[in-house]
Amino acid sequence: MTDATRPSLLLVDDDEAITDGLGAFLGRSGYEVRVASDGQAALDAVAERRPDIIVCDIVMPRLDGREVVRRIRAADDWVPIILLTQVGESYERSAALDEGADDYLGKPFDPQELLSRVRAVLRRTVRGERPLSAAVRLRADGLELDRTARRAWLDGTEVVLTPKAMTLLDFLMTHPDEAHPRERLLATLWGFESITTTRAVDHRVAELRRVLGDDATHPRFVETVQSTGYRFRGPVSVA
C-alpha cells in the first residue's frame, strides 16, 4: 500500500513521546500519519490537507482539543475526530461527544484499542456526511430515537425508558455493529469514578430488551457478545 492509498491520520499531541511512539505504531498499521504539536497546528494542518481522521489530545497549549472540535464543526466539516481524555474526567468525555467528537479514549490507553476505535469510526463514516453522533434523530428497524428530546418510539408508539437506559440506547445506536465491553459501557453511563459494578450495565440492557420487546436469543436490536459485552445490530440511519 502506497502513501497515496493509505488512509491519512492527523495525530495531535504536545507530548513528543506519544507522537513518536504512537505515530510509528499507526504508520506500521497502515495509516499515513502526520503530526501536529497543538490545536492551532492541527487546524493549520487540516487547512493544508484534510485528513481522513484526526486523533487529538484535549489538554494542549495554544488551543485545546475541544476547541479544535468546535472550530472544525463550526466550519461544517465532519472529518472524524477521536479525542484523548484523562481517565476519571467524565465531564470531559461527555462534553467531547456533545461538541461533535466521534469517540474518545481515556489516557493511558492500549495503542491496539486506539487502532480498533480508528477503524470502527472510519467504518461508520461516509465522507462529507454528518456522522450518527452529530445527528438529532436516528432510526433502526422501526426504532426511532430523538437524541435531543431524549424520546424514543418503536413502530410508531412511544416507549418509556429510565435516563440511564436512554443514555445506553443513545450510545449503542451511535456506535452500531461495534462490540462494547461492559467496562466501556459502564464508563459511558456512570463514569470511571463510579463504584457501580458492570452488573448495572446488564440491568440496563435487560430494561432495554423488556421495553423494546427484544428477545435476547434472537435479538432485533441489542445482542450479547459472549465474554465481552453488547452490540447494537445495525444498520442505523439519520431519521
Disulfide bonds with the S-S distance in Angstrom:
none
